[in-house]
Amino acid sequence: MEAKEIFNNALNSNYLIIEEEDLKPILENSEILRVEETHLSDFIRLIKFEGILFIQELSLKNEIIVRKINSLADADKFIQERLDFYERKWDGCGCKIDYYE
């Protein structure tokens, strides 16, 4: 699938699960604004494509998820919440992320 098609599909849903082979065109055809290592579930990336912001992350089920994010402030909040969750996971909190909300 081409990057434009993937991002357009992500615009029309709360989140989009993509195949591993679709990640490469996304990363090659967008501007990566931020990358955070989760140490448990790969990276969280803030991506800009045609002026629109997206978050790309990997669920604990190894699903590659892409979702539109409204602003840099929302992206920062989203990423920080995820990083805080992963930090608590290291401490054995037993908590879970709902990747599909």
Biopython code that builds the backbone (N, CA, C, O; Angstrom):
import numpy as np
from Bio.PDB.StructureBuilder import StructureBuilder

atoms = [
    (1, "MET", "N", (0.844, -1.170, 0.000)),
    (1, "MET", "CA", (0.000, 0.000, 0.000)),
    (1, "MET", "C", (0.897, 1.244, 0.000)),
    (1, "MET", "O", (1.957, 1.245, 0.626)),
    (2, "GLU", "N", (0.482, 2.278, -0.687)),
    (2, "GLU", "CA", (1.242, 3.518, -0.721)),
    (2, "GLU", "C", (0.967, 4.341, 0.533)),
    (2, "GLU", "O", (-0.086, 4.215, 1.159)),
    (3, "ALA", "N", (1.933, 5.184, 0.885)),
    (3, "ALA", "CA", (1.824, 5.990, 2.101)),
    (3, "ALA", "C", (0.567, 6.849, 2.089)),
    (3, "ALA", "O", (-0.141, 6.912, 3.094)),
    (4, "LYS", "N", (0.279, 7.505, 0.982)),
    (4, "LYS", "CA", (-0.892, 8.383, 0.915)),
    (4, "LYS", "C", (-2.180, 7.605, 1.223)),
    (4, "LYS", "O", (-3.039, 8.095, 1.956)),
    (5, "GLU", "N", (-2.309, 6.418, 0.675)),
    (5, "GLU", "CA", (-3.487, 5.592, 0.921)),
    (5, "GLU", "C", (-3.584, 5.193, 2.395)),
    (5, "GLU", "O", (-4.669, 5.205, 2.976)),
    (6, "ILE", "N", (-2.464, 4.845, 2.984)),
    (6, "ILE", "CA", (-2.446, 4.466, 4.402)),
    (6, "ILE", "C", (-2.878, 5.643, 5.266)),
    (6, "ILE", "O", (-3.738, 5.499, 6.135)),
    (7, "PHE", "N", (-2.279, 6.806, 5.025)),
    (7, "PHE", "CA", (-2.633, 7.980, 5.832)),
    (7, "PHE", "C", (-4.084, 8.393, 5.608)),
    (7, "PHE", "O", (-4.759, 8.784, 6.561)),
    (8, "ASN", "N", (-4.576, 8.317, 4.387)),
    (8, "ASN", "CA", (-5.990, 8.631, 4.127)),
    (8, "ASN", "C", (-6.902, 7.675, 4.877)),
    (8, "ASN", "O", (-7.919, 8.097, 5.428)),
    (9, "ASN", "N", (-6.557, 6.396, 4.906)),
    (9, "ASN", "CA", (-7.348, 5.421, 5.662)),
    (9, "ASN", "C", (-7.321, 5.737, 7.155)),
    (9, "ASN", "O", (-8.325, 5.571, 7.847)),
    (10, "ALA", "N", (-6.175, 6.190, 7.646)),
    (10, "ALA", "CA", (-6.052, 6.529, 9.066)),
    (10, "ALA", "C", (-6.887, 7.759, 9.423)),
    (10, "ALA", "O", (-7.332, 7.897, 10.562)),
    (11, "LEU", "N", (-7.099, 8.641, 8.466)),
    (11, "LEU", "CA", (-7.917, 9.828, 8.712)),
    (11, "LEU", "C", (-9.374, 9.478, 8.954)),
    (11, "LEU", "O", (-10.089, 10.211, 9.637)),
    (12, "ASN", "N", (-9.812, 8.367, 8.401)),
    (12, "ASN", "CA", (-11.224, 7.989, 8.444)),
    (12, "ASN", "C", (-11.563, 7.004, 9.545)),
    (12, "ASN", "O", (-12.640, 6.408, 9.528)),
    (13, "SER", "N", (-10.662, 6.820, 10.508)),
    (13, "SER", "CA", (-10.935, 5.901, 11.606)),
    (13, "SER", "C", (-10.201, 6.368, 12.857)),
    (13, "SER", "O", (-9.326, 7.232, 12.785)),
    (14, "ASN", "N", (-10.558, 5.798, 13.996)),
    (14, "ASN", "CA", (-9.871, 6.148, 15.245)),
    (14, "ASN", "C", (-8.423, 5.681, 15.233)),
    (14, "ASN", "O", (-7.544, 6.323, 15.809)),
    (15, "TYR", "N", (-8.188, 4.557, 14.572)),
    (15, "TYR", "CA", (-6.848, 4.004, 14.440)),
    (15, "TYR", "C", (-6.850, 3.083, 13.231)),
    (15, "TYR", "O", (-7.904, 2.653, 12.763)),
    (16, "LEU", "N", (-5.675, 2.791, 12.740)),
    (16, "LEU", "CA", (-5.534, 1.889, 11.606)),
    (16, "LEU", "C", (-4.419, 0.906, 11.916)),
    (16, "LEU", "O", (-3.315, 1.309, 12.283)),
    (17, "ILE", "N", (-4.699, -0.371, 11.772)),
    (17, "ILE", "CA", (-3.670, -1.401, 11.929)),
    (17, "ILE", "C", (-3.127, -1.697, 10.538)),
    (17, "ILE", "O", (-3.884, -2.006, 9.617)),
    (18, "ILE", "N", (-1.805, -1.600, 10.394)),
    (18, "ILE", "CA", (-1.180, -1.826, 9.092)),
    (18, "ILE", "C", (-0.260, -3.038, 9.160)),
    (18, "ILE", "O", (0.126, -3.493, 10.237)),
    (19, "GLU", "N", (0.076, -3.539, 7.994)),
    (19, "GLU", "CA", (1.004, -4.657, 7.891)),
    (19, "GLU", "C", (2.432, -4.152, 8.004)),
    (19, "GLU", "O", (2.707, -2.980, 7.745)),
    (20, "GLU", "N", (3.333, -5.033, 8.388)),
    (20, "GLU", "CA", (4.732, -4.653, 8.577)),
    (20, "GLU", "C", (5.343, -4.053, 7.310)),
    (20, "GLU", "O", (6.121, -3.102, 7.391)),
    (21, "GLU", "N", (4.999, -4.597, 6.146)),
    (21, "GLU", "CA", (5.571, -4.084, 4.900)),
    (21, "GLU", "C", (5.058, -2.677, 4.564)),
    (21, "GLU", "O", (5.653, -1.998, 3.727)),
    (22, "ASP", "N", (3.974, -2.230, 5.194)),
    (22, "ASP", "CA", (3.454, -0.887, 4.963)),
    (22, "ASP", "C", (4.142, 0.168, 5.818)),
    (22, "ASP", "O", (3.978, 1.363, 5.571)),
    (23, "LEU", "N", (4.904, -0.251, 6.813)),
    (23, "LEU", "CA", (5.589, 0.718, 7.665)),
    (23, "LEU", "C", (6.695, 1.445, 6.909)),
    (23, "LEU", "O", (6.878, 2.649, 7.089)),
    (24, "LYS", "N", (7.426, 0.737, 6.075)),
    (24, "LYS", "CA", (8.544, 1.352, 5.346)),
    (24, "LYS", "C", (8.095, 2.539, 4.482)),
    (24, "LYS", "O", (8.713, 3.600, 4.569)),
    (25, "PRO", "N", (7.042, 2.409, 3.646)),
    (25, "PRO", "CA", (6.632, 3.568, 2.859)),
    (25, "PRO", "C", (6.151, 4.738, 3.722)),
    (25, "PRO", "O", (6.309, 5.900, 3.345)),
    (26, "ILE", "N", (5.570, 4.428, 4.867)),
    (26, "ILE", "CA", (5.151, 5.498, 5.778)),
    (26, "ILE", "C", (6.370, 6.288, 6.248)),
    (26, "ILE", "O", (6.388, 7.518, 6.186)),
    (27, "LEU", "N", (7.372, 5.577, 6.710)),
    (27, "LEU", "CA", (8.553, 6.242, 7.261)),
    (27, "LEU", "C", (9.362, 6.950, 6.184)),
    (27, "LEU", "O", (9.977, 7.983, 6.448)),
    (28, "GLU", "N", (9.367, 6.408, 4.986)),
    (28, "GLU", "CA", (10.136, 7.016, 3.892)),
    (28, "GLU", "C", (9.461, 8.233, 3.276)),
    (28, "GLU", "O", (10.134, 9.065, 2.668)),
    (29, "ASN", "N", (8.148, 8.354, 3.422)),
    (29, "ASN", "CA", (7.401, 9.407, 2.740)),
    (29, "ASN", "C", (6.778, 10.428, 3.683)),
    (29, "ASN", "O", (5.881, 11.174, 3.289)),
    (30, "SER", "N", (7.240, 10.465, 4.902)),
    (30, "SER", "CA", (6.711, 11.425, 5.866)),
    (30, "SER", "C", (7.873, 12.046, 6.637)),
    (30, "SER", "O", (9.014, 11.589, 6.561)),
    (31, "GLU", "N", (7.554, 13.073, 7.360)),
    (31, "GLU", "CA", (8.550, 13.724, 8.217)),
    (31, "GLU", "C", (8.387, 13.159, 9.632)),
    (31, "GLU", "O", (7.313, 13.247, 10.228)),
    (32, "ILE", "N", (9.444, 12.592, 10.143)),
    (32, "ILE", "CA", (9.401, 12.042, 11.501)),
    (32, "ILE", "C", (9.822, 13.154, 12.451)),
    (32, "ILE", "O", (10.970, 13.600, 12.437)),
    (33, "LEU", "N", (8.879, 13.595, 13.274)),
    (33, "LEU", "CA", (9.113, 14.722, 14.165)),
    (33, "LEU", "C", (9.676, 14.310, 15.519)),
    (33, "LEU", "O", (10.404, 15.070, 16.158)),
    (34, "ARG", "N", (9.332, 13.105, 15.946)),
    (34, "ARG", "CA", (9.758, 12.646, 17.282)),
    (34, "ARG", "C", (9.748, 11.129, 17.306)),
    (34, "ARG", "O", (8.867, 10.497, 16.722)),
    (35, "VAL", "N", (10.724, 10.550, 17.979)),
    (35, "VAL", "CA", (10.791, 9.100, 18.162)),
    (35, "VAL", "C", (11.117, 8.841, 19.630)),
    (35, "VAL", "O", (12.072, 9.401, 20.168)),
    (36, "GLU", "N", (10.326, 7.997, 20.266)),
    (36, "GLU", "CA", (10.554, 7.614, 21.659)),
    (36, "GLU", "C", (10.648, 6.094, 21.753)),
    (36, "GLU", "O", (9.770, 5.387, 21.258)),
    (37, "GLU", "N", (11.686, 5.599, 22.372)),
    (37, "GLU", "CA", (11.860, 4.161, 22.626)),
    (37, "GLU", "C", (11.054, 3.792, 23.861)),
    (37, "GLU", "O", (11.221, 4.405, 24.916)),
    (38, "THR", "N", (10.185, 2.801, 23.744)),
    (38, "THR", "CA", (9.365, 2.391, 24.888)),
    (38, "THR", "C", (10.062, 1.356, 25.761)),
    (38, "THR", "O", (9.709, 1.201, 26.930)),
    (39, "HIS", "N", (11.030, 0.656, 25.223)),
    (39, "HIS", "CA", (11.761, -0.419, 25.895)),
    (39, "HIS", "C", (10.900, -1.659, 26.156)),
    (39, "HIS", "O", (11.383, -2.650, 26.702)),
    (40, "LEU", "N", (9.636, -1.598, 25.768)),
    (40, "LEU", "CA", (8.760, -2.764, 25.894)),
    (40, "LEU", "C", (8.023, -3.070, 24.599)),
    (40, "LEU", "O", (7.698, -4.221, 24.310)),
    (41, "SER", "N", (7.767, -2.026, 23.830)),
    (41, "SER", "CA", (6.947, -2.204, 22.629)),
    (41, "SER", "C", (7.455, -1.313, 21.498)),
    (41, "SER", "O", (6.715, -0.498, 20.948)),
    (42, "ASP", "N", (8.733, -1.488, 21.165)),
    (42, "ASP", "CA", (9.343, -0.787, 20.040)),
    (42, "ASP", "C", (9.324, 0.725, 20.256)),
    (42, "ASP", "O", (9.595, 1.197, 21.360)),
    (43, "PHE", "N", (9.007, 1.482, 19.214)),
    (43, "PHE", "CA", (9.072, 2.936, 19.258)),
    (43, "PHE", "C", (7.682, 3.541, 19.118)),
    (43, "PHE", "O", (6.772, 2.924, 18.562)),
    (44, "ILE", "N", (7.536, 4.742, 19.625)),
    (44, "ILE", "CA", (6.388, 5.589, 19.336)),
    (44, "ILE", "C", (6.932, 6.709, 18.465)),
    (44, "ILE", "O", (7.911, 7.364, 18.821)),
    (45, "ARG", "N", (6.291, 6.926, 17.318)),
    (45, "ARG", "CA", (6.753, 7.963, 16.404)),
    (45, "ARG", "C", (5.652, 8.996, 16.184)),
    (45, "ARG", "O", (4.481, 8.657, 16.012)),
    (46, "LEU", "N", (6.055, 10.253, 16.194)),
    (46, "LEU", "CA", (5.184, 11.337, 15.772)),
    (46, "LEU", "C", (5.579, 11.662, 14.342)),
    (46, "LEU", "O", (6.729, 12.006, 14.066)),
    (47, "ILE", "N", (4.621, 11.550, 13.437)),
    (47, "ILE", "CA", (4.873, 11.665, 12.004)),
    (47, "ILE", "C", (4.005, 12.780, 11.433)),
    (47, "ILE", "O", (2.860, 12.972, 11.842)),
    (48, "LYS", "N", (4.570, 13.499, 10.489)),
    (48, "LYS", "CA", (3.814, 14.530, 9.781)),
    (48, "LYS", "C", (3.764, 14.162, 8.307)),
    (48, "LYS", "O", (4.797, 13.937, 7.677)),
    (49, "PHE", "N", (2.544, 14.101, 7.761)),
    (49, "PHE", "CA", (2.350, 13.781, 6.345)),
    (49, "PHE", "C", (1.369, 14.786, 5.771)),
    (49, "PHE", "O", (0.227, 14.884, 6.219)),
    (50, "GLU", "N", (1.822, 15.525, 4.784)),
    (50, "GLU", "CA", (1.003, 16.554, 4.134)),
    (50, "GLU", "C", (0.353, 17.479, 5.156)),
    (50, "GLU", "O", (-0.825, 17.818, 5.041)),
    (51, "GLY", "N", (1.131, 17.884, 6.157)),
    (51, "GLY", "CA", (0.668, 18.830, 7.161)),
    (51, "GLY", "C", (-0.193, 18.249, 8.261)),
    (51, "GLY", "O", (-0.636, 18.985, 9.142)),
    (52, "ILE", "N", (-0.441, 16.961, 8.237)),
    (52, "ILE", "CA", (-1.290, 16.299, 9.239)),
    (52, "ILE", "C", (-0.418, 15.437, 10.136)),
    (52, "ILE", "O", (0.497, 14.762, 9.663)),
    (53, "LEU", "N", (-0.705, 15.463, 11.435)),
    (53, "LEU", "CA", (0.076, 14.711, 12.420)),
    (53, "LEU", "C", (-0.530, 13.334, 12.668)),
    (53, "LEU", "O", (-1.748, 13.167, 12.735)),
    (54, "PHE", "N", (0.359, 12.360, 12.801)),
    (54, "PHE", "CA", (-0.036, 10.981, 13.094)),
    (54, "PHE", "C", (0.902, 10.410, 14.146)),
    (54, "PHE", "O", (2.065, 10.802, 14.237)),
    (55, "ILE", "N", (0.385, 9.487, 14.931)),
    (55, "ILE", "CA", (1.186, 8.694, 15.865)),
    (55, "ILE", "C", (1.270, 7.281, 15.308)),
    (55, "ILE", "O", (0.264, 6.710, 14.886)),
    (56, "GLN", "N", (2.471, 6.723, 15.309)),
    (56, "GLN", "CA", (2.655, 5.317, 14.924)),
    (56, "GLN", "C", (3.257, 4.612, 16.115)),
    (56, "GLN", "O", (4.251, 5.072, 16.677)),
    (57, "GLU", "N", (2.668, 3.506, 16.503)),
    (57, "GLU", "CA", (3.164, 2.732, 17.645)),
    (57, "GLU", "C", (2.937, 1.256, 17.387)),
    (57, "GLU", "O", (2.246, 0.870, 16.444)),
    (58, "LEU", "N", (3.522, 0.449, 18.230)),
    (58, "LEU", "CA", (3.376, -1.001, 18.162)),
    (58, "LEU", "C", (2.660, -1.457, 19.426)),
    (58, "LEU", "O", (3.091, -1.149, 20.537)),
    (59, "SER", "N", (1.563, -2.194, 19.253)),
    (59, "SER", "CA", (0.843, -2.695, 20.421)),
    (59, "SER", "C", (1.623, -3.857, 21.030)),
    (59, "SER", "O", (2.570, -4.369, 20.433)),
    (60, "LEU", "N", (1.215, -4.254, 22.205)),
    (60, "LEU", "CA", (1.853, -5.400, 22.846)),
    (60, "LEU", "C", (1.514, -6.702, 22.134)),
    (60, "LEU", "O", (2.090, -7.745, 22.445)),
    (61, "LYS", "N", (0.575, -6.654, 21.172)),
    (61, "LYS", "CA", (0.251, -7.806, 20.325)),
    (61, "LYS", "C", (1.018, -7.725, 19.003)),
    (61, "LYS", "O", (0.720, -8.464, 18.065)),
    (62, "ASN", "N", (2.009, -6.824, 18.928)),
    (62, "ASN", "CA", (2.820, -6.608, 17.722)),
    (62, "ASN", "C", (2.010, -6.114, 16.528)),
    (62, "ASN", "O", (2.352, -6.411, 15.384)),
    (63, "GLU", "N", (0.955, -5.374, 16.778)),
    (63, "GLU", "CA", (0.193, -4.736, 15.714)),
    (63, "GLU", "C", (0.748, -3.325, 15.509)),
    (63, "GLU", "O", (0.947, -2.588, 16.475)),
    (64, "ILE", "N", (0.994, -2.957, 14.275)),
    (64, "ILE", "CA", (1.477, -1.614, 13.960)),
    (64, "ILE", "C", (0.247, -0.728, 13.810)),
    (64, "ILE", "O", (-0.590, -0.954, 12.936)),
    (65, "ILE", "N", (0.147, 0.268, 14.657)),
    (65, "ILE", "CA", (-1.028, 1.134, 14.712)),
    (65, "ILE", "C", (-0.643, 2.542, 14.287)),
    (65, "ILE", "O", (0.376, 3.082, 14.717)),
    (66, "VAL", "N", (-1.472, 3.121, 13.441)),
    (66, "VAL", "CA", (-1.321, 4.508, 13.010)),
    (66, "VAL", "C", (-2.617, 5.224, 13.362)),
    (66, "VAL", "O", (-3.706, 4.717, 13.094)),
    (67, "ARG", "N", (-2.495, 6.409, 13.965)),
    (67, "ARG", "CA", (-3.684, 7.193, 14.291)),
    (67, "ARG", "C", (-3.404, 8.674, 14.083)),
    (67, "ARG", "O", (-2.289, 9.145, 14.305)),
    (68, "LYS", "N", (-4.419, 9.393, 13.658)),
    (68, "LYS", "CA", (-4.311, 10.843, 13.499)),
    (68, "LYS", "C", (-4.305, 11.464, 14.886)),
    (68, "LYS", "O", (-4.977, 10.990, 15.801)),
    (69, "ILE", "N", (-3.537, 12.529, 15.021)),
    (69, "ILE", "CA", (-3.505, 13.284, 16.267)),
    (69, "ILE", "C", (-3.739, 14.745, 15.906)),
    (69, "ILE", "O", (-3.234, 15.213, 14.885)),
    (70, "ASN", "N", (-4.483, 15.464, 16.709)),
    (70, "ASN", "CA", (-4.944, 16.800, 16.331)),
    (70, "ASN", "C", (-3.909, 17.909, 16.403)),
    (70, "ASN", "O", (-3.947, 18.842, 15.601)),
    (71, "SER", "N", (-2.985, 17.821, 17.350)),
    (71, "SER", "CA", (-2.038, 18.930, 17.530)),
    (71, "SER", "C", (-0.750, 18.412, 18.160)),
    (71, "SER", "O", (-0.687, 17.282, 18.646)),
    (72, "LEU", "N", (0.263, 19.255, 18.141)),
    (72, "LEU", "CA", (1.517, 18.895, 18.813)),
    (72, "LEU", "C", (1.307, 18.721, 20.311)),
    (72, "LEU", "O", (1.906, 17.841, 20.929)),
    (73, "ALA", "N", (0.458, 19.556, 20.893)),
    (73, "ALA", "CA", (0.167, 19.428, 22.326)),
    (73, "ALA", "C", (-0.506, 18.091, 22.620)),
    (73, "ALA", "O", (-0.148, 17.416, 23.585)),
    (74, "ASP", "N", (-1.474, 17.705, 21.798)),
    (74, "ASP", "CA", (-2.127, 16.402, 21.973)),
    (74, "ASP", "C", (-1.127, 15.260, 21.783)),
    (74, "ASP", "O", (-1.175, 14.260, 22.499)),
    (75, "ALA", "N", (-0.225, 15.417, 20.818)),
    (75, "ALA", "CA", (0.790, 14.387, 20.576)),
    (75, "ALA", "C", (1.710, 14.249, 21.777)),
    (75, "ALA", "O", (2.002, 13.136, 22.215)),
    (76, "ASP", "N", (2.170, 15.384, 22.314)),
    (76, "ASP", "CA", (3.038, 15.341, 23.490)),
    (76, "ASP", "C", (2.346, 14.658, 24.662)),
    (76, "ASP", "O", (2.955, 13.850, 25.363)),
    (77, "LYS", "N", (1.073, 14.982, 24.873)),
    (77, "LYS", "CA", (0.311, 14.374, 25.965)),
    (77, "LYS", "C", (0.159, 12.864, 25.747)),
    (77, "LYS", "O", (0.373, 12.071, 26.664)),
    (78, "PHE", "N", (-0.213, 12.479, 24.521)),
    (78, "PHE", "CA", (-0.392, 11.071, 24.184)),
    (78, "PHE", "C", (0.906, 10.292, 24.419)),
    (78, "PHE", "O", (0.901, 9.245, 25.066)),
    (79, "ILE", "N", (2.007, 10.808, 23.894)),
    (79, "ILE", "CA", (3.300, 10.122, 24.016)),
    (79, "ILE", "C", (3.715, 10.027, 25.479)),
    (79, "ILE", "O", (4.198, 8.985, 25.921)),
    (80, "GLN", "N", (3.529, 11.108, 26.231)),
    (80, "GLN", "CA", (3.914, 11.072, 27.645)),
    (80, "GLN", "C", (3.082, 10.058, 28.430)),
    (80, "GLN", "O", (3.608, 9.362, 29.299)),
    (81, "GLU", "N", (1.785, 9.975, 28.126)),
    (81, "GLU", "CA", (0.937, 8.977, 28.792)),
    (81, "GLU", "C", (1.417, 7.560, 28.488)),
    (81, "GLU", "O", (1.454, 6.705, 29.374)),
    (82, "ARG", "N", (1.784, 7.317, 27.228)),
    (82, "ARG", "CA", (2.298, 5.991, 26.860)),
    (82, "ARG", "C", (3.610, 5.708, 27.580)),
    (82, "ARG", "O", (3.790, 4.618, 28.124)),
    (83, "LEU", "N", (4.520, 6.660, 27.593)),
    (83, "LEU", "CA", (5.815, 6.449, 28.256)),
    (83, "LEU", "C", (5.636, 6.224, 29.750)),
    (83, "LEU", "O", (6.321, 5.390, 30.342)),
    (84, "ASP", "N", (4.714, 6.968, 30.363)),
    (84, "ASP", "CA", (4.422, 6.764, 31.791)),
    (84, "ASP", "C", (3.883, 5.360, 32.030)),
    (84, "ASP", "O", (4.255, 4.706, 33.004)),
    (85, "PHE", "N", (3.006, 4.895, 31.141)),
    (85, "PHE", "CA", (2.467, 3.540, 31.253)),
    (85, "PHE", "C", (3.595, 2.511, 31.190)),
    (85, "PHE", "O", (3.670, 1.615, 32.031)),
    (86, "TYR", "N", (4.466, 2.639, 30.196)),
    (86, "TYR", "CA", (5.557, 1.665, 30.049)),
    (86, "TYR", "C", (6.491, 1.705, 31.257)),
    (86, "TYR", "O", (7.029, 0.674, 31.663)),
    (87, "GLU", "N", (6.681, 2.873, 31.821)),
    (87, "GLU", "CA", (7.507, 2.983, 33.034)),
    (87, "GLU", "C", (6.858, 2.222, 34.190)),
    (87, "GLU", "O", (7.534, 1.514, 34.936)),
    (88, "ARG", "N", (5.537, 2.376, 34.330)),
    (88, "ARG", "CA", (4.823, 1.650, 35.391)),
    (88, "ARG", "C", (4.857, 0.141, 35.148)),
    (88, "ARG", "O", (4.916, -0.641, 36.096)),
    (89, "LYS", "N", (4.818, -0.270, 33.869)),
    (89, "LYS", "CA", (4.890, -1.701, 33.536)),
    (89, "LYS", "C", (6.174, -2.319, 34.077)),
    (89, "LYS", "O", (6.168, -3.446, 34.571)),
    (90, "TRP", "N", (7.280, -1.570, 33.982)),
    (90, "TRP", "CA", (8.551, -2.067, 34.516)),
    (90, "TRP", "C", (8.436, -2.343, 36.010)),
    (90, "TRP", "O", (9.084, -3.251, 36.530)),
    (91, "ASP", "N", (7.617, -1.566, 36.692)),
    (91, "ASP", "CA", (7.449, -1.724, 38.138)),
    (91, "ASP", "C", (6.427, -2.802, 38.488)),
    (91, "ASP", "O", (6.155, -3.043, 39.664)),
    (92, "GLY", "N", (5.859, -3.454, 37.466)),
    (92, "GLY", "CA", (4.919, -4.546, 37.704)),
    (92, "GLY", "C", (3.525, -4.106, 38.081)),
    (92, "GLY", "O", (2.865, -4.769, 38.880)),
    (93, "CYS", "N", (3.063, -3.006, 37.525)),
    (93, "CYS", "CA", (1.756, -2.470, 37.909)),
    (93, "CYS", "C", (0.595, -3.358, 37.472)),
    (93, "CYS", "O", (-0.479, -3.299, 38.070)),
    (94, "GLY", "N", (0.789, -4.177, 36.441)),
    (94, "GLY", "CA", (-0.299, -5.010, 35.948)),
    (94, "GLY", "C", (-1.315, -4.244, 35.123)),
    (94, "GLY", "O", (-2.340, -4.805, 34.736)),
    (95, "CYS", "N", (-1.052, -2.972, 34.846)),
    (95, "CYS", "CA", (-1.975, -2.151, 34.074)),
    (95, "CYS", "C", (-1.864, -2.469, 32.583)),
    (95, "CYS", "O", (-0.889, -3.068, 32.130)),
    (96, "LYS", "N", (-2.889, -2.053, 31.830)),
    (96, "LYS", "CA", (-2.925, -2.352, 30.396)),
    (96, "LYS", "C", (-3.304, -1.106, 29.611)),
    (96, "LYS", "O", (-4.071, -0.267, 30.083)),
    (97, "ILE", "N", (-2.756, -1.000, 28.413)),
    (97, "ILE", "CA", (-3.117, 0.076, 27.494)),
    (97, "ILE", "C", (-4.248, -0.409, 26.608)),
    (97, "ILE", "O", (-4.235, -1.541, 26.124)),
    (98, "ASP", "N", (-5.224, 0.457, 26.402)),
    (98, "ASP", "CA", (-6.234, 0.172, 25.384)),
    (98, "ASP", "C", (-5.760, 0.874, 24.108)),
    (98, "ASP", "O", (-5.999, 2.069, 23.932)),
    (99, "TYR", "N", (-5.104, 0.152, 23.242)),
    (99, "TYR", "CA", (-4.555, 0.716, 22.015)),
    (99, "TYR", "C", (-5.644, 1.087, 21.015)),
    (99, "TYR", "O", (-5.374, 1.774, 20.030)),
    (100, "TYR", "N", (-6.848, 0.647, 21.257)),
    (100, "TYR", "CA", (-7.910, 0.771, 20.264)),
    (100, "TYR", "C", (-8.959, 1.819, 20.614)),
    (100, "TYR", "O", (-10.039, 1.842, 20.025)),
    (101, "GLU", "N", (-8.645, 2.678, 21.564)),
    (101, "GLU", "CA", (-9.595, 3.737, 21.938)),
    (101, "GLU", "C", (-9.442, 4.932, 21.057)),
    (101, "GLU", "O", (-10.159, 5.919, 21.225)),
]
sb = StructureBuilder()
sb.init_structure("model")
sb.init_model(0)
sb.init_chain("A")
sb.init_seg("    ")
for serial, (resi, resn, name, xyz) in enumerate(atoms, 1):
    if name == "N":
        sb.init_residue(resn, " ", resi, " ")
    sb.init_atom(name, np.array(xyz, "f"), 0.0, 1.0, " ", f" {name:<3s}", serial, name[0])
structure = sb.get_structure()
